[in-house]
Amino acid sequence: MLLPEPQASLQTRHRTPLSLSRTPPSEAPPPDWVTDWLTRRAARKRAGASAETAPDPEAKEKRAKKRLSRVAAGLEALDLWMEDLVRGGLAQAGMRPPSFWERQAKRMVDAQAPGVAARLRRLSGLPNTSPDWPEKLLGGLGRLALLSEAFRRLDALEPSLAESVRAEVGISLSQEEVLERGEKVADGWIVLGQRTVEEGRLKVRRTWLLGGETRRYALILQFAAAGAPFAEGFVSGTAVRGELAFYPGAYPLRAVVRSRSAGGNRVEKLPGHKTVEAFLDHSSRVTARQPWLERLPATLEGVVLLLDGGPNGGRWLVRDRAGEALPLAGGEHWALLSLSGGRPVDLAAEWDGEKLLPLGVADGTYRILPGDG
């Protein structure tokens, strides 16, 4: 028996496929009242955003005056604390526990003077560290007293010196302000070396630069949380073309990178002071202009490393072509001696007013010394 052909097959054979895409109906323009409402809403949003982001000059000035008042009060209290400390004798200061210094440092933080707090913490590490520690401590306290006096006369100071005083107490400009206000200097910047230290939970890196044409020194100071990288990377012993913006001050040294080229050329020779006397003259002039600088970069041409024998095991020195010498900091310097081979080399170092801390040497090739980084 033959079965009839299923109707489904016939229906399938004659079915027209449905299209999955449909042409949207033409959209009619919105009514006028809708357009007006949307326009007014957008205008209100723009006005609100401008009110939130636009700086209020009066409020900013009020905050600045309030901070200056707090710093001034904190420095007055610091003056009394230092007078009591000196009156009691520096020998007694040498027996004080670390908490004695830390309490005063925290008071300066509360007074919104973090720069003063950092100086106090550094002074706390001086007692009993060397035979001449009382002299060093007294000098550090004297610079703090000078800073306090200068802050009280802030309005009477030259603008550049006033900028330095504000920066030293911890009222520093933002990088955006420096890029806008600071002096711009373009040059081929030689990376003399870097030092990285830890301060609490922060890493602090000092990168020293020297302009190959301007012979101007610059300090790039960077901060990063422990384990985090620094924003700017530099390779010691290279020269990079770029433009820096300097923080305003009596002796502008710290700077921000405004622009820089990629890569860099290796340095074979360091331009610098030809004699120790010339460098010390430079250091004296800088210190007279800005007495709170704790270290300066130094480049000396054609110096020879010496180990001067003595009753305490000898001193490491560098001697120039005129026979004048400066002591080196940082312990033994056998690595520097092996790199120089007893020959004259160009030396890059940090100067703390007493000793040089070597960063690198150049004798046809720039060589980074251990500890630079």
C-alpha positions as CSV (number, residue, x, y, z in Angstrom):
1,M,0.0,0.0,0.0
2,L,1.4,3.3,-1.1
3,L,1.4,6.1,1.4
4,P,0.7,9.7,0.3
5,E,3.6,12.1,0.2
6,P,3.8,14.0,3.5
7,Q,2.3,17.4,3.4
8,A,5.3,18.7,5.4
9,S,7.5,18.0,2.4
10,L,5.3,20.0,0.1
11,Q,5.2,22.9,2.6
12,T,9.0,22.8,2.9
13,R,9.3,22.8,-0.9
14,H,7.2,25.9,-1.3
15,R,8.2,27.9,1.9
16,T,10.0,31.2,1.4
17,P,12.9,31.8,3.9
18,L,12.5,34.6,6.4
19,S,15.1,37.3,6.5
20,L,16.9,37.8,9.8
21,S,17.6,41.5,9.2
22,R,14.9,44.0,9.0
23,T,15.1,47.5,7.7
24,P,14.4,49.8,10.7
25,P,11.6,52.2,10.3
26,S,12.6,55.7,9.6
27,E,13.0,57.7,12.9
28,A,11.1,60.8,13.2
29,P,12.9,63.8,14.8
30,P,12.2,64.2,18.5
31,P,9.8,66.9,19.6
32,D,11.2,70.3,20.3
33,W,10.5,70.0,24.0
34,V,12.7,66.9,24.2
35,T,15.6,68.7,22.3
36,D,15.4,71.7,24.7
37,W,15.4,69.5,27.8
38,L,18.5,67.5,26.6
39,T,20.3,70.7,25.8
40,R,19.6,72.3,29.2
41,R,20.7,69.0,31.0
42,A,24.0,69.0,29.1
43,A,24.6,72.6,30.0
44,R,24.0,72.0,33.7
45,K,26.4,69.0,33.7
46,R,29.1,71.2,32.0
47,A,28.6,74.0,34.5
48,G,28.8,71.5,37.5
49,A,32.0,69.9,36.2
50,S,33.6,73.3,35.7
51,A,32.7,74.3,39.3
52,E,34.2,71.1,40.7
53,T,37.5,71.3,38.7
54,A,38.1,75.1,38.6
55,P,40.5,76.1,41.4
56,D,39.2,78.6,43.9
57,P,42.0,81.2,44.4
58,E,40.7,82.5,47.7
59,A,40.4,79.0,49.2
60,K,43.9,78.1,47.9
61,E,45.4,81.2,49.5
62,K,43.5,80.6,52.7
63,R,44.9,77.0,52.9
64,A,48.4,78.3,52.1
65,K,48.3,80.9,54.9
66,K,47.0,78.4,57.4
67,R,49.9,76.0,56.5
68,L,52.4,78.8,56.9
69,S,51.0,79.6,60.3
70,R,51.3,76.0,61.4
71,V,54.9,75.7,60.1
72,A,55.8,79.0,61.9
73,A,54.4,77.7,65.2
74,G,56.2,74.4,64.8
75,L,59.5,76.1,64.1
76,E,59.1,78.3,67.2
77,A,58.6,75.2,69.3
78,L,61.7,73.7,67.6
79,D,63.8,76.7,68.5
80,L,63.0,76.2,72.2
81,W,63.7,72.4,71.9
82,M,67.1,73.1,70.3
83,E,68.0,75.7,72.9
84,D,67.3,73.2,75.7
85,L,69.3,70.6,73.9
86,V,72.4,72.8,73.5
87,R,72.0,74.1,77.0
88,G,72.1,70.6,78.4
89,G,75.3,69.9,76.5
90,L,76.0,67.8,73.4
91,A,77.5,65.0,75.5
92,Q,74.0,64.5,77.1
93,A,72.5,64.6,73.6
94,G,74.7,61.7,72.7
95,M,73.0,59.6,75.3
96,R,69.5,60.3,74.2
97,P,67.5,57.3,72.8
98,P,66.2,57.4,69.2
99,S,62.7,58.1,70.5
100,F,63.9,61.5,71.8
101,W,64.6,62.6,68.2
102,E,61.6,60.8,66.7
103,R,59.1,62.6,68.9
104,Q,60.4,65.9,67.8
105,A,60.4,64.8,64.1
106,K,56.8,63.7,64.4
107,R,55.9,67.2,65.9
108,M,57.4,68.7,62.7
109,V,55.3,66.4,60.6
110,D,52.2,67.5,62.5
111,A,53.3,71.1,61.9
112,Q,53.3,70.3,58.1
113,A,57.1,70.8,57.9
114,P,58.3,67.3,56.6
115,G,61.6,68.7,55.4
116,V,62.5,69.7,58.9
117,A,61.4,66.3,60.2
118,A,63.7,64.6,57.7
119,R,66.7,66.7,58.9
120,L,66.0,65.8,62.5
121,R,65.9,62.1,61.7
122,R,69.3,62.4,59.9
123,L,70.8,64.3,62.8
124,S,69.6,61.5,65.2
125,G,72.1,59.2,63.5
126,L,75.2,61.4,64.2
127,P,75.9,60.9,68.0
128,N,78.8,58.6,68.7
129,T,79.4,57.6,65.1
130,S,82.8,59.4,64.8
131,P,85.3,61.3,66.9
132,D,84.0,64.6,65.6
133,W,80.3,63.9,65.9
134,P,79.6,66.8,68.3
135,E,80.9,69.2,65.7
136,K,78.7,67.7,63.0
137,L,75.7,67.7,65.2
138,L,76.2,71.3,66.2
139,G,76.6,72.3,62.6
140,G,73.3,70.5,61.7
141,L,71.5,72.2,64.5
142,G,72.9,75.5,63.4
143,R,71.6,75.1,59.9
144,L,68.2,74.2,61.4
145,A,68.3,77.4,63.5
146,L,69.2,79.4,60.4
147,L,66.3,77.8,58.5
148,S,63.9,78.8,61.2
149,E,65.1,82.4,61.3
150,A,64.9,82.6,57.5
151,F,61.3,81.3,57.6
152,R,60.3,84.0,60.0
153,R,61.7,86.6,57.5
154,L,60.2,84.9,54.5
155,D,58.5,88.1,53.2
156,A,61.8,90.1,53.3
157,L,63.9,87.5,51.4
158,E,64.7,87.6,47.7
159,P,62.1,85.5,45.8
160,S,64.7,82.9,44.8
161,L,65.9,82.4,48.4
162,A,62.3,82.4,49.7
163,E,61.6,79.5,47.3
164,S,64.6,77.6,48.7
165,V,63.4,78.2,52.3
166,R,59.9,77.0,51.6
167,A,61.3,73.9,49.8
168,E,63.6,73.1,52.7
169,V,60.8,73.1,55.3
170,G,58.8,70.9,53.0
171,I,56.5,73.2,51.1
172,S,57.5,72.1,47.7
173,L,56.0,72.7,44.3
174,S,54.2,70.0,42.3
175,Q,55.9,68.7,39.1
176,E,53.2,70.4,37.1
177,E,54.0,73.8,38.7
178,V,57.7,73.2,38.1
179,L,57.1,72.4,34.4
180,E,55.1,75.6,34.1
181,R,57.3,78.0,36.2
182,G,60.7,76.5,36.3
183,E,63.7,77.5,34.2
184,K,64.0,75.3,31.1
185,V,67.4,74.1,30.0
186,A,68.1,71.9,26.9
187,D,71.4,70.1,26.7
188,G,73.1,66.8,26.2
189,W,72.8,65.5,29.8
190,I,75.6,63.2,31.1
191,V,74.3,60.7,33.7
192,L,77.0,60.9,36.3
193,G,75.5,58.2,38.6
194,Q,72.7,57.3,40.9
195,R,72.1,56.5,44.6
196,T,69.1,54.7,46.0
197,V,68.3,54.7,49.7
198,E,65.3,53.5,51.7
199,E,63.4,56.0,53.9
200,G,60.7,54.1,55.8
201,R,58.4,52.4,53.2
202,L,59.7,54.6,50.4
203,K,62.7,54.2,48.1
204,V,64.4,57.5,47.2
205,R,66.7,57.7,44.1
206,R,69.1,60.5,43.4
207,T,70.2,60.8,39.8
208,W,73.0,63.3,39.1
209,L,73.3,64.9,35.7
210,L,75.8,67.3,34.1
211,G,75.1,69.4,31.0
212,G,77.8,68.6,28.4
213,E,77.4,72.2,26.9
214,T,76.1,74.3,29.8
215,R,78.3,72.5,32.4
216,R,75.3,72.8,34.7
217,Y,74.5,70.2,37.3
218,A,71.0,68.8,37.9
219,L,69.4,66.4,40.4
220,I,66.5,64.2,39.5
221,L,64.9,63.1,42.7
222,Q,62.4,60.2,42.5
223,F,60.3,58.3,45.0
224,A,58.7,54.9,44.8
225,A,57.0,52.5,47.1
226,A,59.0,49.4,48.1
227,G,59.0,47.0,45.2
228,A,57.6,49.5,42.7
229,P,59.7,50.9,39.8
230,F,60.8,54.5,39.4
231,A,59.0,56.6,36.8
232,E,62.2,57.7,35.0
233,G,65.0,55.3,34.1
234,F,68.6,56.5,33.5
235,V,71.8,54.6,32.5
236,S,74.9,55.9,34.3
237,G,77.7,56.8,31.9
238,T,75.5,57.8,29.0
239,A,74.6,61.2,27.5
240,V,70.9,61.8,26.7
241,R,69.6,64.8,24.8
242,G,66.7,66.4,26.6
243,E,65.2,69.4,28.3
244,L,64.9,69.9,32.1
245,A,62.7,72.2,34.1
246,F,64.5,73.4,37.3
247,Y,62.8,73.9,40.7
248,P,63.0,77.7,41.5
249,G,65.6,78.5,44.2
250,A,68.7,80.4,45.2
251,Y,70.8,77.7,43.6
252,P,68.5,75.7,41.2
253,L,69.7,72.1,41.3
254,R,66.7,69.8,41.5
255,A,64.9,69.4,38.2
256,V,62.1,67.5,36.3
257,V,62.6,65.9,32.9
258,R,60.4,67.9,30.5
259,S,61.5,65.9,27.4
260,R,64.2,63.5,26.4
261,S,65.4,61.4,23.5
262,A,65.4,57.7,23.4
263,G,68.6,55.8,24.2
264,G,71.9,57.6,24.8
265,N,75.6,57.6,23.8
266,R,78.3,56.2,26.0
267,V,80.6,58.8,27.7
268,E,84.3,58.5,27.3
269,K,85.4,61.6,29.3
270,L,83.9,63.8,32.0
271,P,84.0,67.6,31.8
272,G,84.7,69.0,35.2
273,H,86.9,71.0,37.5
274,K,90.6,70.7,36.7
275,T,91.8,71.2,40.3
276,V,90.6,70.6,43.8
277,E,90.9,74.3,44.5
278,A,88.5,75.2,41.6
279,F,86.0,72.7,42.9
280,L,86.2,74.0,46.5
281,D,85.7,77.6,45.2
282,H,82.6,76.4,43.4
283,S,81.3,74.6,46.5
284,S,81.8,77.7,48.6
285,R,79.9,79.9,46.3
286,V,77.0,77.5,46.1
287,T,76.9,77.1,49.9
288,A,76.9,80.8,50.4
289,R,73.8,81.1,48.1
290,Q,72.0,78.0,49.5
291,P,73.4,77.0,52.9
292,W,71.0,74.0,53.4
293,L,72.3,71.9,50.6
294,E,73.5,68.6,52.1
295,R,75.3,67.3,49.1
296,L,76.6,68.5,45.7
297,P,77.7,66.7,42.6
298,A,81.4,66.9,41.7
299,T,83.4,66.1,38.6
300,L,87.2,66.3,38.8
301,E,89.4,65.8,35.8
302,G,92.6,63.9,35.9
303,V,92.8,62.8,39.6
304,V,94.8,59.9,41.0
305,L,93.6,57.6,43.8
306,L,95.9,57.3,46.8
307,L,95.9,55.3,50.0
308,D,97.6,57.5,52.6
309,G,99.1,55.4,55.4
310,G,98.4,56.4,58.9
311,P,98.0,55.2,62.5
312,N,94.3,54.3,61.9
313,G,95.0,52.2,58.8
314,G,95.3,55.1,56.3
315,R,92.9,57.3,54.3
316,W,91.7,57.1,50.8
317,L,92.3,60.3,48.8
318,V,92.1,61.7,45.3
319,R,94.9,64.0,44.3
320,D,94.8,66.5,41.4
321,R,97.6,67.5,39.1
322,A,98.5,70.4,41.4
323,G,99.1,68.1,44.4
324,E,96.0,69.0,46.3
325,A,93.8,66.2,47.7
326,L,90.4,65.4,49.0
327,P,89.3,62.5,51.2
328,L,86.9,59.8,50.0
329,A,83.9,58.5,51.9
330,G,82.5,55.0,51.9
331,G,85.2,52.8,53.4
332,E,87.7,51.0,51.2
333,H,88.0,51.7,47.5
334,W,90.0,48.8,46.0
335,A,87.5,48.6,43.2
336,L,88.2,52.2,42.2
337,L,91.9,51.5,42.5
338,S,91.7,48.5,40.2
339,L,89.6,50.4,37.6
340,S,92.0,53.4,37.6
341,G,95.1,51.3,37.7
342,G,96.9,54.2,39.4
343,R,96.5,56.3,36.3
344,P,94.7,59.8,36.3
345,V,91.0,59.4,35.7
346,D,88.0,61.7,35.6
347,L,85.9,61.2,38.7
348,A,82.2,61.7,39.4
349,A,81.2,61.9,43.0
350,E,78.8,63.3,45.6
351,W,80.3,65.9,48.0
352,D,78.9,66.3,51.5
353,G,81.1,69.2,52.5
354,E,83.8,66.9,53.9
355,K,84.3,63.9,51.7
356,L,83.7,62.6,48.2
357,L,81.5,59.6,47.7
358,P,82.6,58.2,44.3
359,L,79.9,57.4,41.6
360,G,82.0,56.5,38.6
361,V,85.3,57.1,36.6
362,A,86.1,57.8,33.0
363,D,89.4,57.0,31.3
364,G,88.2,56.5,27.7
365,T,85.3,54.4,29.0
366,Y,82.9,55.3,31.8
367,R,82.9,52.8,34.6
368,I,80.2,52.6,37.3
369,L,81.5,52.0,40.8
370,P,79.9,49.5,43.2
371,G,77.1,51.1,45.1
372,D,75.9,53.2,42.1
373,G,72.3,52.3,41.4
